């Protein structure tokens, strides 16, 4: 219910619901990460970062938490920390090729070059999955094209997400990206 409220832009109500879930199960790394996600969508990035660290205290091996921590740092323009968090997420996911791509691009071209290189690499990986007949939500493509600044492709993939009836399309109004 908290997720629904946050997705509808009713941030304080959504945060109150997930805070209640955290009170009921304070040792759940998943609930703590989700609490951070609500704060992130409400653009309360400092609080989101703090909450992600609480989740990582409970499970430091959760790649998803490192990924969203990086996203929160990105929104605060703390690019070195964002890249470090994303790198840790990739390492925990055992995606050595993506780690190499990130490291090389970051060293050669800085933050923006790293984001471009990783986004292109992820687009290739998603394309390969679809070629093998695996389902990949259109929103995954849309988000990567947004990161690349390719509005035309982002809008085309958002249209596909709408046609898929993906529930992820509802995040468009609240996702800071």
C-alpha positions in Angstrom: 0.0 0.0 0.0 2.9 2.3 0.8 4.3 1.7 -2.6 1.0 2.6 -4.2 0.7 5.8 -2.3 4.3 6.8 -3.2 3.7 6.0 -6.8 0.6 8.2 -6.7 2.8 11.1 -5.4 1.4 10.8 -1.9 4.8 10.7 -0.4 4.2 11.4 3.2 1.4 8.8 3.4 3.6 6.2 1.6 6.5 6.9 3.8 4.3 6.5 6.9 3.2 3.0 5.6 6.7 1.8 4.9 7.9 3.2 8.3 5.2 1.1 9.9 6.4 -2.0 8.1 9.9 -1.2 9.3 8.6 -1.0 12.9 7.1 -4.4 12.5 10.2 -5.9 11.0 13.2 -3.7 11.8 15.8 -6.3 10.9 14.5 -6.7 7.3 17.1 -5.4 4.9 14.5 -5.5 2.1 12.1 -3.3 4.1 14.9 -0.9 5.0 15.9 -0.6 1.3 12.3 -0.1 0.3 12.0 2.7 2.9 15.0 4.3 1.3 13.3 4.0 -2.1 10.3 5.9 -0.8 12.5 8.6 0.5 14.4 8.7 -2.8 11.2 9.1 -4.8 10.2 11.9 -2.5 13.5 13.5 -3.4 14.7 13.3 0.2 18.1 12.1 -0.9 20.0 12.6 2.3 17.5 10.6 4.2 17.4 8.0 1.5 21.2 7.6 1.7 21.0 7.2 5.4 18.3 4.6 5.1 20.2 2.7 2.4 23.2 2.5 4.9 20.8 1.1 7.5 19.8 -1.6 5.0 23.5 -2.3 4.2 24.2 -2.7 7.9 21.7 -5.6 7.8 22.9 -7.0 4.4 26.0 -5.6 2.9 25.9 -8.1 0.1 22.6 -6.8 -1.5 23.6 -5.5 -4.9 20.2 -3.7 -5.3 20.8 -1.6 -2.3 24.2 -0.5 -3.6 22.7 0.3 -6.9 20.0 2.6 -5.5 22.5 4.1 -3.1 24.5 5.1 -6.2 21.3 6.6 -7.8 20.8 8.7 -4.7 24.4 9.9 -4.8 23.9 10.7 -8.4 20.9 12.9 -7.7 23.0 14.8 -5.1 25.8 15.2 -7.8 28.1 13.2 -5.6 29.5 11.4 -8.6 32.6 9.7 -7.1 30.4 8.1 -4.5 27.7 7.2 -7.0 30.3 5.4 -9.2 31.8 3.6 -6.2 28.3 2.4 -5.1 27.4 1.2 -8.6 30.8 -0.5 -8.9 30.1 -2.4 -5.7 26.6 -3.4 -7.0 28.2 -4.7 -10.2 30.9 -6.6 -8.2 28.3 -8.2 -6.0 26.3 -9.2 -9.1 29.5 -10.8 -10.4 29.3 -8.7 -13.6 33.0 -8.4 -14.1 32.7 -7.2 -17.7 30.5 -4.3 -16.6 32.9 -3.5 -13.7 35.7 -3.3 -16.3 33.6 -1.1 -18.6 32.8 1.2 -15.6 36.4 1.4 -14.4 37.9 2.1 -17.8 35.3 4.7 -18.8 35.5 6.4 -15.5 39.3 6.6 -15.6 39.3 7.8 -19.2 36.2 10.0 -19.4 35.0 10.7 -15.9 31.5 10.4 -14.6 29.5 11.2 -17.8 31.7 8.9 -19.8 31.2 6.1 -17.3 27.4 6.5 -17.3 27.4 6.5 -21.2 29.6 3.4 -21.4 27.7 1.4 -18.8 24.3 2.4 -20.3 25.5 1.3 -23.8 26.8 -2.0 -22.4 23.6 -2.6 -20.5 21.5 -1.9 -23.6 23.6 -4.5 -25.5 23.0 -7.0 -22.7 19.2 -6.3 -22.7 19.2 -6.6 -26.5 20.9 -9.9 -26.3 18.3 -11.1 -23.8 15.4 -10.2 -26.0 17.2 -11.9 -29.0 17.2 -15.1 -26.9 13.5 -14.7 -26.3 13.7 -13.5 -22.7 11.3 -10.9 -21.5 12.8 -7.6 -20.7 10.5 -4.8 -19.5 10.4 -1.9 -21.9 11.0 0.5 -18.9 14.5 -1.0 -18.5 15.3 0.3 -22.0 13.6 3.6 -21.4 15.6 4.3 -18.2 18.9 3.6 -20.0 18.0 5.9 -22.9 17.1 8.6 -20.4 20.6 8.2 -18.8 22.0 8.5 -22.3 20.0 11.7 -22.9 18.3 10.1 -26.0 14.8 11.5 -25.5 13.5 10.1 -28.8 14.4 6.5 -27.9 13.3 7.0 -24.3 9.9 8.1 -25.4 9.6 5.2 -27.9 10.4 2.7 -25.1 8.0 4.5 -22.7 5.3 4.0 -25.4 6.2 0.3 -25.5 6.0 0.1 -21.7 2.5 1.6 -21.9 1.6 -0.9 -24.5 2.9 -3.7 -22.3 0.7 -2.5 -19.5 3.8 -2.5 -17.3 3.2 -1.4 -13.8 6.6 0.2 -13.9 5.2 2.9 -16.2 3.5 4.4 -13.1 6.9 5.3 -11.7 7.3 7.9 -14.4 5.7 10.6 -12.3 7.9 10.0 -9.2 11.2 8.6 -10.4 13.8 11.4 -10.1 15.6 10.1 -13.1 
